[in-house]
Every structure is written in C-alpha cells, then in structure tokens.
Amino acid sequence: MMQFVGLLAPIAFVFALAALAQVGSLRKEVEQLKAELNKLSLKS
C-alpha cells in the first residue's frame, strides 16, 4: 500500500503545480476584466 502511495505522490505534485498555474492565469484574467470595467465606468 505504501509503495502505491509513493508512486502517486509525483503525479499529485504535477497536478498541484498545474492547478497553481491555472489559478495564476485566472487571477491575471480577473485583473484585466477589472481594468476594463473601470475604463467603461469612467467613460459613462
């Protein structure tokens, strides 16, 4: 059983890194949307 968990650890690590990358890109997108909304609200 412990050997199986040991094999899964690197896979879990890769998935965690991928999730962190997704969160980073989502944050960037949210910041861009906020900036666009601010521009639009300043125009009106």
WOTA-V194410 format. One record per residue. N is the residue number from 1. RES is the residue in three letters. PHI is phi in whole degrees, -180 to 180 (* if undefined). OMEGA is omega in radians with two decimals (NA if undefined). D_LAST is the distance of its C-alpha to the last C-alpha in Angstrom with 2 decimals. Layout:
N RES PHI OMEGA D_LAST
N RES PHI OMEGA D_LAST
This chain:
1 MET * -3.11 63.21
2 MET -65 3.10 62.23
3 GLN -64 3.14 62.58
4 PHE -63 3.11 60.13
5 VAL -63 3.11 57.57
6 GLY -62 3.11 58.21
7 LEU -73 -3.11 57.42
8 LEU -78 -3.07 54.13
9 ALA -56 -3.14 52.90
10 PRO -63 3.12 51.87
11 ILE -65 3.12 50.09
12 ALA -62 3.13 48.19
13 PHE -63 3.12 47.30
14 VAL -63 3.12 45.89
15 PHE -63 3.12 43.80
16 ALA -64 3.11 42.51
17 LEU -63 3.13 41.51
18 ALA -63 3.12 39.74
19 ALA -64 3.11 37.84
20 LEU -63 3.11 36.80
21 ALA -63 3.11 35.58
22 GLN -62 3.14 33.50
23 VAL -62 3.11 31.95
24 GLY -61 -3.12 31.16
25 SER -71 3.08 29.42
26 LEU -64 3.11 27.45
27 ARG -59 3.13 26.31
28 LYS -61 -3.12 25.16
29 GLU -63 3.12 23.23
30 VAL -63 3.12 21.53
31 GLU -62 3.11 20.59
32 GLN -64 3.12 19.11
33 LEU -64 3.10 17.06
34 LYS -61 -3.13 15.83
35 ALA -63 3.12 14.88
36 GLU -64 3.12 12.97
37 LEU -63 3.10 11.10
38 ASN -62 3.11 10.38
39 LYS -60 -3.10 9.15
40 LEU -65 -3.11 6.78
41 SER -71 3.11 5.57
42 LEU -74 -3.14 5.64
43 LYS -69 -3.04 3.82
44 SER -80 NA 0.00
